[in-house]
């Protein structure tokens, strides 16, 4: 009897150990499955978030000349801080240009550009990576900005667009730049050879229409330089060196992102 009892006890113990071991294995398998499920969900959520951000970004910052409304410049002048000077030095409304051809009033120092047309209105489309445009004024000299002037142009934002407006002396010395993209504008302007003024507009995206035409302007009056976006003054700087000429540069120009129109310089 004692032998039978011991045998039964051993069998019971063995069954209990097997059951416990089986439960632990099952628990471990469940934990692993849970971890795998959790990782998969995290990865999926991350991918969905990236996709949403990209979709939102694409929607926000692409401008399309075929859909954008034309700016009412008369209303902008009337309601805003910027007032253009009366005597025109240079103006390009692109009225006599042919779509697909080079803009005839500009020297293309770098890159490429052509005339585009949408909704009955023409514009300059920048191509070829970095495009640098210089207006052809008079005998094409590099000294046409007087001691009092205003300059302006309309622009549109596309994906990953950077615009740069550069000021130079007649000796081609850079003395200032105004840079803008969809979220911020910055400027660095010379007061003298050794003294420069730096500034920025952090809430720039609240001043511009990312899906339509915008207006940039500057005025210079015997050392006092001001910048304007859509009629609103965003910078006012005294004792600035006088520039002789300027250029407009578009970085990452791909023919479907950088558009400018209605460029005007007056005194």
ROTIVEX-447080 format. One record per residue: x, z, y of N, C-alpha, C in turn. Coordinates in steps of 0.02 Angstrom, whole numbers, plus 50000, padded with zeros to 5 digits. Example, Ala and Ser with C-alpha at 12.3 -4.5 7.8 and 13.67 -1.06 7.14 Angstrom:
BEGIN
[[50660,50390,49716],[50615,50390,49775],[50660,50390,49835]]
[[50642,50354,49888],[50684,50357,49947],[50645,50394,50002]]
//
This chain:
BEGIN
[[50041,50000,49940],[50000,50000,50000],[50044,50000,50063]]
[[50098,50042,50059],[50142,50047,50118],[50171,49978,50134]]
[[50190,49940,50083],[50219,49874,50094],[50167,49827,50125]]
[[50106,49830,50100],[50053,49787,50127],[50039,49804,50200]]
[[50039,49870,50217],[50026,49893,50285],[50081,49868,50333]]
[[50144,49874,50309],[50199,49851,50351],[50195,49776,50363]]
[[50177,49740,50311],[50171,49667,50317],[50117,49648,50367]]
[[50061,49684,50363],[50006,49670,50410],[50027,49686,50482]]
[[50064,49741,50492],[50087,49760,50558],[50135,49707,50587]]
[[50179,49682,50544],[50226,49631,50566],[50190,49567,50587]]
[[50140,49549,50547],[50103,49489,50562],[50065,49496,50629]]
[[50038,49556,50641],[50002,49569,50703],[50049,49566,50763]]
[[50108,49597,50753],[50157,49596,50807],[50180,49526,50824]]
[[50191,49487,50771],[50213,49418,50781],[50160,49377,50817]]
[[50097,49387,50801],[50043,49352,50834],[50039,49370,50908]]
[[50049,49437,50922],[50046,49460,50991],[50103,49430,51032]]
[[50164,49428,51003],[50221,49400,51038],[50210,49325,51051]]
[[50183,49291,51004],[50171,49219,51012],[50120,49206,51067]]
[[50068,49249,51066],[50016,49241,51116],[50043,49254,51185]]
[[50084,49308,51193],[50113,49324,51258],[50159,49269,51282]]
[[50202,49246,51235],[50248,49192,51253],[50210,49130,51274]]
[[50157,49115,51238],[50117,49056,51255],[50085,49062,51323]]
[[50061,49125,51339],[50031,49135,51405],[50082,49125,51461]]
[[50144,49150,51450],[50196,49143,51501],[50213,49070,51511]]
[[50217,49031,51456],[50232,48960,51463],[50177,48924,51501]]
[[50115,48943,51485],[50058,48912,51519],[50058,48928,51593]]
[[50074,48993,51608],[50077,49013,51679],[50132,48975,51715]]
[[50190,48969,51683],[50246,48933,51714],[50228,48860,51725]]
[[50197,48829,51677],[50176,48759,51685],[50127,48751,51742]]
[[50081,48800,51748],[50032,48798,51802],[50066,48805,51869]]
[[50118,48851,51872],[50154,48860,51935],[50190,48796,51955]]
[[50222,48764,51907],[50258,48702,51921],[50210,48648,51945]]
[[50153,48644,51912],[50104,48594,51932],[50079,48607,52003]]
[[50069,48672,52018],[50047,48690,52085],[50098,48672,52137]]
[[50163,48685,52122],[50217,48668,52168],[50219,48593,52181]]
[[50213,48555,52126],[50214,48482,52133],[50156,48458,52175]]
[[50097,48487,52164],[50039,48468,52203],[50048,48485,52276]]
[[50076,48545,52289],[50087,48566,52357],[50137,48521,52393]]
[[50192,48503,52360],[50241,48458,52390],[50210,48390,52404]]
[[50171,48366,52358],[50139,48301,52367],[50092,48302,52428]]
[[50055,48356,52434],[50010,48362,52491],[50048,48365,52557]]
[[50104,48403,52558],[50144,48407,52619],[50172,48340,52639]]
[[50198,48305,52589],[50225,48239,52603],[50171,48191,52628]]
[[50112,48196,52598],[50057,48152,52618],[50036,48169,52690]]
[[50031,48233,52705],[50012,48253,52773],[50063,48229,52824]]
[[50128,48235,52806],[50181,48213,52852],[50176,48138,52865]]
[[50164,48099,52811],[50158,48027,52819],[50097,48009,52862]]
[[50042,48044,52852],[49982,48031,52891],[49993,48047,52964]]
[[50030,48102,52978],[50043,48121,53047],[50087,48069,53082]]
[[50139,48046,53047],[50183,47994,53075],[50143,47931,53090]]
[[50100,47912,53043],[50060,47851,53052],[50014,47858,53112]]
[[49983,47917,53120],[49938,47928,53177],[49976,47925,53243]]
[[50036,47956,53245],[50076,47955,53306],[50097,47884,53324]]
[[50118,47846,53273],[50139,47777,53286],[50081,47735,53310]]
[[50023,47745,53278],[49964,47706,53299],[49945,47724,53370]]
[[49947,47788,53387],[49931,47810,53455],[49980,47783,53505]]
[[50044,47784,53487],[50096,47759,53533],[50087,47685,53546]]
[[50076,47648,53492],[50066,47577,53500],[50006,47562,53545]]
[[49953,47600,53536],[49893,47589,53575],[49904,47606,53648]]
[[49943,47659,53661],[49952,47683,53729],[49997,47639,53771]]
[[50052,47615,53743],[50103,47587,53786],[50107,47511,53787]]
[[50068,47477,53749],[50070,47404,53750],[50027,47378,53807]]
[[50056,47337,53850],[50018,47301,53901],[50007,47229,53879]]
[[49951,47202,53898],[49933,47134,53878],[49906,47096,53938]]
[[49942,47047,53965],[49919,47011,54024],[49852,46976,54015]]
[[49834,46960,53953],[49771,46926,53941],[49711,46973,53947]]
[[49724,47038,53948],[49669,47086,53951],[49670,47129,54014]]
[[49727,47132,54047],[49735,47178,54104],[49700,47151,54167]]
[[49669,47195,54205],[49639,47177,54267],[49692,47165,54321]]
[[49680,47119,54365],[49726,47105,54420],[49719,47160,54472]]
[[49776,47183,54498],[49774,47236,54549],[49744,47210,54614]]
[[49706,47253,54647],[49680,47239,54713],[49731,47267,54764]]
[[49777,47224,54785],[49831,47248,54829],[49805,47270,54897]]
[[49755,47236,54922],[49727,47256,54987],[49700,47327,54984]]
[[49665,47343,54930],[49638,47410,54922],[49694,47461,54912]]
[[49747,47441,54875],[49803,47486,54864],[49838,47502,54930]]
[[49849,47450,54972],[49880,47461,55037],[49836,47507,55081]]
[[49772,47496,55078],[49726,47533,55121],[49723,47607,55102]]
[[49722,47621,55037],[49712,47690,55014],[49778,47728,55003]]
[[49833,47692,54993],[49896,47725,54973],[49942,47741,55032]]
[[50000,47768,55014],[50051,47787,55063],[50095,47728,55084]]
[[50099,47676,55042],[50144,47620,55056],[50110,47569,55101]]
[[50146,47548,55153],[50122,47495,55197],[50176,47441,55201]]
[[50162,47380,55180],[50213,47327,55180],[50229,47304,55251]]
[[50291,47285,55261],[50311,47256,55325],[50280,47186,55332]]
[[50280,47161,55394],[50241,47101,55408],[50279,47035,55399]]
[[50344,47034,55415],[50382,46971,55414],[50414,46961,55346]]
[[50393,46910,55310],[50415,46899,55241],[50485,46869,55239]]
[[50528,46900,55199],[50595,46874,55186],[50595,46834,55121]]
[[50560,46859,55072],[50555,46826,55007],[50488,46844,54977]]
[[50454,46794,54947],[50391,46807,54913],[50383,46758,54855]]
[[50363,46784,54797],[50351,46742,54739],[50286,46763,54706]]
[[50233,46724,54719],[50169,46735,54686],[50163,46690,54625]]
[[50213,46648,54614],[50217,46602,54557],[50161,46550,54558]]
[[50133,46540,54617],[50076,46495,54623],[50090,46423,54602]]
[[50148,46397,54619],[50163,46327,54603],[50202,46317,54538]]
[[50210,46370,54500],[50251,46366,54439],[50210,46340,54379]]
[[50246,46316,54329],[50215,46292,54267],[50229,46340,54211]]
[[50178,46360,54175],[50187,46407,54119],[50234,46378,54068]]
[[50280,46420,54044],[50330,46399,53995],[50395,46376,54025]]
[[50397,46367,54092],[50458,46345,54125],[50495,46405,54156]]
[[50557,46393,54178],[50595,46444,54212],[50564,46459,54281]]
[[50565,46521,54303],[50541,46536,54371],[50591,46509,54422]]
[[50568,46465,54466],[50614,46426,54508],[50645,46465,54565]]
[[50617,46523,54583],[50642,46561,54640],[50691,46616,54620]]
[[50716,46612,54558],[50758,46666,54533],[50821,46639,54501]]
[[50876,46674,54512],[50937,46665,54473],[50934,46713,54414]]
[[50946,46687,54355],[50946,46729,54294],[51019,46744,54277]]
[[51041,46803,54295],[51111,46822,54286],[51126,46837,54213]]
[[51076,46861,54177],[51086,46879,54107],[51019,46874,54071]]
[[51021,46856,54007],[50960,46851,53969],[50922,46787,53982]]
[[50856,46791,53983],[50814,46732,53993],[50746,46754,54019]]
[[50710,46707,54049],[50644,46721,54076],[50605,46657,54081]]
[[50539,46662,54078],[50496,46604,54087],[50430,46625,54119]]
[[50394,46576,54145],[50330,46589,54176],[50276,46592,54123]]
[[50234,46643,54127],[50176,46648,54084],[50112,46645,54126]]
[[50056,46636,54093],[49992,46632,54128],[49938,46663,54086]]
[[49895,46703,54119],[49838,46734,54086],[49784,46748,54137]]
[[49722,46734,54119],[49665,46746,54163],[49672,46711,54231]]
[[49706,46654,54230],[49714,46616,54292],[49768,46643,54337]]
[[49807,46692,54315],[49860,46721,54355],[49927,46714,54318]]
[[49979,46701,54355],[50045,46690,54325],[50090,46751,54334]]
[[50140,46755,54292],[50187,46811,54292],[50253,46787,54263]]
[[50305,46826,54273],[50370,46813,54242],[50376,46855,54179]]
[[50390,46823,54124],[50401,46858,54061],[50475,46859,54046]]
[[50502,46919,54036],[50574,46926,54021],[50586,46918,53947]]
[[50641,46883,53931],[50659,46869,53861],[50732,46889,53850]]
[[50754,46884,53789],[50826,46885,53775],[50862,46950,53783]]
[[50834,47005,53756],[50869,47068,53758],[50869,47099,53827]]
[[50926,47099,53862],[50929,47123,53931],[50927,47063,53978]]
[[50877,47063,54022],[50869,47008,54070],[50880,47034,54140]]
[[50921,47000,54179],[50936,47019,54247],[50916,46963,54294]]
[[50871,46978,54342],[50844,46928,54388],[50865,46944,54459]]
[[50890,46893,54495],[50906,46899,54566],[50866,46847,54605]]
[[50831,46868,54658],[50793,46820,54697],[50839,46772,54735]]
[[50817,46709,54740],[50855,46659,54779],[50827,46661,54850]]
[[50868,46686,54896],[50846,46695,54965],[50894,46657,55011]]
[[50866,46615,55053],[50906,46577,55101],[50958,46534,55066]]
[[51020,46541,55084],[51074,46503,55054],[51102,46537,54992]]
[[51061,46582,54963],[51080,46619,54903],[51137,46667,54915]]
[[51141,46692,54977],[51192,46741,54994],[51171,46808,54965]]
[[51217,46855,54966],[51203,46922,54941],[51203,46973,54998]]
[[51174,46950,55054],[51168,46996,55110],[51105,46976,55150]]
[[51048,46998,55126],[50985,46979,55159],[50940,47039,55175]]
[[50957,47099,55151],[50915,47157,55166],[50935,47185,55234]]
[[50890,47188,55283],[50906,47214,55349],[50904,47290,55351]]
[[50910,47319,55411],[50911,47391,55417],[50841,47422,55411]]
[[50789,47379,55414],[50721,47401,55402],[50686,47349,55357]]
[[50661,47369,55300],[50628,47321,55255],[50582,47358,55207]]
[[50538,47320,55175],[50498,47344,55118],[50506,47292,55062]]
[[50503,47316,55001],[50504,47271,54944],[50456,47298,54891]]
[[50428,47252,54852],[50376,47273,54804],[50369,47221,54749]]
[[50343,47242,54692],[50324,47197,54639],[50276,47233,54592]]
[[50239,47194,54554],[50195,47221,54503],[50230,47216,54436]]
[[50216,47265,54393],[50248,47266,54327],[50198,47291,54275]]
[[50214,47277,54213],[50172,47299,54158],[50216,47329,54104]]
[[50192,47382,54072],[50229,47414,54018],[50210,47384,53950]]
[[50260,47371,53909],[50250,47354,53840],[50285,47405,53797]]
[[50292,47391,53733],[50325,47437,53687],[50399,47443,53704]]
[[50423,47505,53711],[50494,47519,53721],[50522,47482,53782]]
[[50486,47484,53837],[50505,47447,53897],[50544,47490,53946]]
[[50598,47462,53972],[50637,47494,54025],[50645,47444,54082]]
[[50628,47466,54143],[50640,47426,54202],[50693,47461,54244]]
[[50738,47422,54273],[50790,47449,54317],[50791,47408,54381]]
[[50791,47442,54437],[50795,47410,54502],[50861,47432,54534]]
[[50907,47386,54544],[50975,47403,54567],[50987,47378,54639]]
[[51019,47421,54679],[51040,47404,54747],[51116,47393,54748]]
[[51138,47343,54789],[51209,47327,54794],[51228,47315,54867]]
[[51293,47324,54881],[51321,47302,54944],[51337,47228,54938]]
[[51356,47197,54994],[51374,47126,54993],[51436,47114,54951]]
[[51477,47166,54942],[51537,47161,54900],[51522,47175,54826]]
[[51456,47177,54809],[51433,47188,54740],[51448,47258,54714]]
[[51452,47304,54760],[51461,47374,54740],[51392,47405,54728]]
[[51382,47434,54670],[51319,47467,54655],[51311,47531,54695]]
[[51257,47537,54733],[51247,47597,54774],[51180,47631,54760]]
[[51145,47609,54708],[51083,47643,54692],[51046,47609,54636]]
[[51006,47647,54601],[50963,47619,54549],[50900,47662,54542]]
[[50847,47627,54524],[50783,47659,54509],[50763,47635,54440]]
[[50755,47682,54393],[50741,47664,54323],[50674,47694,54303]]
[[50635,47655,54265],[50570,47681,54244],[50552,47653,54175]]
[[50520,47696,54137],[50488,47676,54074],[50424,47714,54068]]
[[50391,47712,54011],[50321,47733,54007],[50310,47807,54024]]
[[50362,47849,54017],[50351,47920,54025],[50386,47952,54084]]
[[50436,47919,54112],[50476,47951,54164],[50508,47898,54209]]
[[50520,47917,54271],[50558,47876,54318],[50616,47918,54343]]
[[50674,47887,54354],[50733,47921,54379],[50768,47877,54430]]
[[50803,47908,54477],[50841,47870,54526],[50906,47905,54543]]
[[50955,47864,54562],[51021,47888,54581],[51045,47845,54638]]
[[51046,47874,54698],[51056,47835,54760],[51114,47864,54800]]
[[51155,47819,54829],[51214,47841,54866],[51197,47857,54939]]
[[51219,47916,54962],[51218,47932,55033],[51284,47911,55065]]
[[51337,47915,55026],[51404,47894,55046],[51441,47876,54983]]
[[51505,47858,54990],[51544,47841,54930],[51551,47901,54883]]
[[51549,47960,54910],[51562,48020,54870],[51500,48063,54858]]
[[51445,48047,54891],[51385,48089,54886],[51326,48047,54864]]
[[51293,48070,54810],[51236,48034,54782],[51177,48082,54775]]
[[51117,48054,54777],[51056,48093,54766],[51025,48072,54700]]
[[51012,48121,54657],[50977,48107,54594],[50909,48139,54595]]
[[50860,48104,54569],[50793,48132,54564],[50755,48102,54506]]
[[50698,48132,54489],[50657,48107,54433],[50584,48125,54445]]
[[50541,48087,54412],[50469,48099,54414],[50446,48112,54342]]
[[50440,48176,54325],[50426,48194,54255],[50355,48177,54233]]
[[50308,48179,54279],[50239,48163,54261],[50222,48090,54277]]
[[50272,48048,54267],[50265,47977,54284],[50208,47944,54246]]
[[50197,47966,54183],[50144,47935,54143],[50075,47948,54172]]
[[50069,47997,54217],[50005,48010,54249],[49993,47965,54310]]
[[50046,47931,54332],[50041,47888,54390],[50031,47815,54372]]
[[50045,47797,54310],[50044,47726,54291],[49988,47712,54241]]
[[49969,47650,54240],[49921,47624,54190],[49962,47591,54135]]
[[49964,47621,54078],[50007,47594,54025],[49980,47529,53995]]
[[49917,47515,54007],[49887,47455,53978],[49870,47402,54030]]
[[49895,47411,54091],[49879,47361,54143],[49934,47353,54193]]
[[49920,47319,54248],[49969,47306,54300],[49979,47368,54343]]
[[50041,47378,54365],[50060,47432,54409],[50100,47404,54468]]
[[50107,47445,54520],[50140,47422,54581],[50199,47468,54597]]
[[50258,47438,54603],[50318,47474,54626],[50333,47451,54696]]
[[50354,47498,54739],[50373,47479,54807],[50427,47526,54832]]
[[50467,47501,54878],[50518,47540,54913],[50517,47520,54986]]
[[50532,47567,55029],[50540,47552,55100],[50604,47584,55125]]
[[50638,47549,55169],[50701,47573,55197],[50697,47566,55273]]
[[50713,47620,55308],[50709,47619,55381],[50769,47657,55409]]
[[50822,47620,55423],[50882,47647,55454],[50907,47711,55419]]
[[50914,47706,55353],[50941,47761,55315],[50890,47801,55276]]
[[50827,47795,55293],[50775,47833,55258],[50744,47788,55203]]
[[50752,47808,55140],[50728,47769,55084],[50672,47805,55048]]
[[50617,47768,55035],[50559,47796,55000],[50542,47752,54941]]
[[50517,47784,54887],[50492,47748,54829],[50418,47764,54820]]
[[50381,47714,54796],[50309,47720,54785],[50289,47691,54717]]
[[50242,47723,54684],[50212,47696,54623],[50136,47695,54634]]
[[50108,47634,54627],[50035,47625,54636],[50011,47656,54702]]
[[50052,47646,54754],[50033,47668,54820],[50050,47740,54837]]
[[50070,47779,54787],[50085,47849,54798],[50160,47859,54807]]
[[50181,47892,54861],[50251,47905,54873],[50277,47958,54825]]
[[50332,47943,54791],[50360,47991,54743],[50431,48013,54763]]
[[50461,47982,54813],[50528,48003,54836],[50536,47985,54909]]
[[50571,48028,54945],[50585,48018,55017],[50655,48046,55030]]
[[50704,48001,55042],[50774,48022,55045],[50806,47999,55111]]
[[50839,48044,55147],[50871,48026,55211],[50944,48006,55203]]
[[50970,47972,55253],[51042,47957,55259],[51069,47918,55199]]
[[51031,47869,55175],[51051,47828,55118],[51090,47767,55142]]
[[51141,47749,55105],[51180,47689,55122],[51136,47627,55121]]
[[51149,47581,55165],[51109,47520,55168],[51132,47471,55115]]
[[51084,47443,55080],[51098,47392,55029],[51095,47323,55060]]
[[51129,47275,55029],[51128,47206,55052],[51082,47163,55008]]
[[51077,47179,54944],[51034,47140,54899],[51015,47183,54839]]
[[50973,47156,54795],[50949,47194,54737],[50940,47147,54678]]
[[50932,47176,54619],[50909,47138,54561],[50858,47180,54522]]
[[50822,47146,54478],[50774,47178,54434],[50797,47165,54362]]
[[50803,47218,54323],[50828,47212,54254],[50777,47239,54205]]
[[50769,47204,54150],[50726,47227,54096],[50766,47234,54032]]
[[50769,47295,54004],[50804,47306,53941],[50756,47297,53882]]
[[50784,47276,53825],[50744,47264,53765],[50691,47211,53776]]
[[50705,47163,53820],[50656,47111,53835],[50648,47065,53775]]
[[50586,47056,53754],[50573,47017,53694],[50519,46964,53704]]
[[50498,46954,53767],[50447,46904,53780],[50376,46928,53772]]
[[50367,46989,53750],[50299,47015,53741],[50294,47088,53766]]
[[50340,47106,53810],[50340,47175,53835],[50351,47181,53910]]
[[50395,47141,53939],[50414,47148,54009],[50381,47092,54050]]
[[50339,47112,54098],[50306,47063,54140],[50308,47087,54213]]
[[50326,47042,54259],[50325,47059,54330],[50291,47002,54368]]
[[50264,47018,54426],[50230,46967,54467],[50225,46991,54539]]
[[50206,46946,54584],[50194,46962,54655],[50253,47001,54685]]
[[50311,46971,54682],[50371,47003,54711],[50375,46984,54785]]
[[50387,47034,54827],[50385,47021,54899],[50436,47066,54935]]
[[50475,47036,54979],[50522,47072,55023],[50505,47054,55094]]
[[50498,47104,55137],[50479,47091,55207],[50516,47138,55254]]
[[50517,47120,55318],[50550,47161,55368],[50505,47173,55428]]
//
